[in-house]
Amino acid sequence: MAVTGIIGIGFLLAHITGNLLVFKGPDAINSYSHFLHGPGAELLWIARVVLILAVILHVAAAYSLTQQSHAARPVGYSMRKPQVSTFASRTMRWGGLLILIFIIFHILHFTTGTFHPGGDYVEGDVYINVVHAFHVWWVAAFYMFTMIVLGFHLYHGAWSSARTLSIIGDSPQPLHRRLAMIIAVVVWLGFTLVPLGVLLGWVG
């Protein structure tokens, strides 16, 4: 789970870099898309295969750990008072489920164009597709809400992955997770700016 989580974080940071090109106008983001589907197509497919495998393995690991947890304590606590756990750690399961649903929606929305409210899906025109999509308020709201959930998921996930892989050691202040907080905020803000920018008229 730790390794696949770090792969996911790497992908998200790279994805943000491409997405923010929408603020430079249609030529910038469409040229980036054309590169990925032209000269960079092989790298794109390698990244997709690695990411799909990482998601599958991440979900499988989450299910396995959940089953082990239930087996270790089949009867829940009569009263539970968290001490050093965070809201992010306590919502990892349902947050992960929402993120999985979002990934499927996102692929159908922007990759295949199968489901694209707000206007016809225009093959190869990322800028138009983004503008049309996020002019629909509930689509923009769903994306922005999911990015909040993703931020919490990454806050705990980035910290726990580093601990699991011994990248960081024990800390006398276990709730001070500066790097995890930076990663979570950067990913949340980077992805939220695009639908917010369309709604506020900064894009399109």
N, C-alpha and C positions, 0 to 999 in steps of 0.2 A: 504493500500500500504506500509506503514511504517513497519508493523509487518512482512508481507511476504517478504519485502526486507531484513530485518535483518535475517530471516530464510535462505534466499538465501546466504547472506554473510557468515553465519556460515557454510553452506554446502561447499561453495567454499574454505574456509580456510582448512576444513577437507580434501577436495578433493586434494588440493595441496600437503598436507602431504603424501598422498598415491602415487601421481604421481611422486614425486621427488625420490621415491625409485628406479626408473628406473636407476638412476646414480650409485646405489649400485650393479647393475647387474641383470640378469634374475631371479636368485633364490629369491632375496629380493622381487621384485614386483610381481612375480608369486605366491610366498607364501602368500603374502598379499591378492591377488585376490582369491586364494583358500580358505583362511580363510573366506572372505566375502561371498563366495558362498557355504561354508560348515558350520562350527560352527556359523559363524556370519550371516547366511542367513536371519534369522528372523529380526535382526537389520537392515540389508540391505534393506529388503522390507518395513519395517516401514519408513526408511529414504526416500525411493523412493516415497511412497504414500504421505508422508508429503510434499516432494519437488514438486511433480506433482500438488498437491492441491495448494501449495504456488504459483507456476508459473501461474496456471489458475486464481487464485484470483488476482494476481499481474497484469496480463494482463487485466482482467475485470475492476480492479480499474483504471488502466491507461486509458482505453477506456472511462469509466464513467467521469473521471476528464477532459479528452479532450473535451467530449461533453458539460460538464458544462462550460468550458472555452469558447467554441465557442458560446454557448447560451448567455453568459454574454457579449461577444463582437463579434457580428456577422460580423462586418466590421473591418478589421484589421487597424493598425496604418498606416498613410500615410508616416510617417518617424519614425524610432525607433532607439534610441541611448541607448544601455544597460549601466547601471551605476554600479550596484553591482552584476548583474548576471554574470555567468561564461560561457565559451564555453561549458562546461559539462552540465550545466542546459539547455542551448539553444538547445542541440542536444539529449536530453533524448528520444524523441519519435522515431526518425529514428534510434538512437542507440539501443533502446529497440527492435525495429523490427528486426534489424540485429542479435541481440543476440538470439531472439526467433528462427530465421531461423538456426542459428548456433547450438542451442540446439537440434533441430530436426536432423540436419546433424550429430552431434556428437553421438547421440543415434544410428542412422543407421550405423555409421562408426565403433564405438568401442563396443557398447553394443550388438547389434544384428548381426553385420557383414554383413548387407544387401548390403551396398555400401562400398567397401574397395579397392580403387585403390592402386596399388603398390605391390600387391601380394595377395594370397589367405588368407582369414581370418582363423586363427588357434584358435579353441575353447580352452580357458583356458590358452593360451600362450600370456599374455599381452605384454611381452617384444618384442616378434617377431612382433606382430601386430603394436606396436608403431614404431618400426624401419622401417618396410615395409611402413607404412603410410607416415611417414615424410621424407622418401627418395624421395617422389614425391614433387617437389618444390612448385607446386601450392597449394597442401594440406597444407604444412607447412606455406606458405605465408598467406593462408586464416585463419589459426588458429592464427598466430601471429598478423595479422591485426585486427581480431575480439577481441583479448586480449587487444589491444590498446583502442578499442571502449568500451570494458567492464571496463577498468580502468577509463575512463572518466565517465561512467555510475555510477560506484561505488563511485567515488569522490563526485559527487553531491548527489547520493542516500543515502550514509552512513550519510552524514551531515544532509540532510533534514529529514531522518528517526529519527535521534536523536532529532532534533528540534521538530518534530511532536509529539513524545512521551514524550517530556519534559525531556529528559535525559540531555540535555544541554539547557541553557537559551540564552537570547539575548546577543550578543557580540558587543562591540564597534568596532571590526574589523571583519565584516562579511565575508571577503574573506580569513581570516586566519583559515584554516580548517586542522589543523595538523593531527588529528586522521584519518580523512577522506582521507587525502593524504597518510598516512602510509598504510591504508587498500588497497587503490587503487594500490599503487606501489607494495606491497607484492603480491597481486593477479595477477597483470599484469606480474611481473617478474617470479613468481612461475610457471605460466602456459606457459610463453614464453620460459623458459629455456629448456623445453623438446623438442619441435620441433627444436629449435636452436641447442641444443646439438646433435641431430641426424644429422642435416645438416653439422655441424662442425666436426663430427666424434668423439665426446665425448661419444656417446652412439652407440652401435652396431659396 
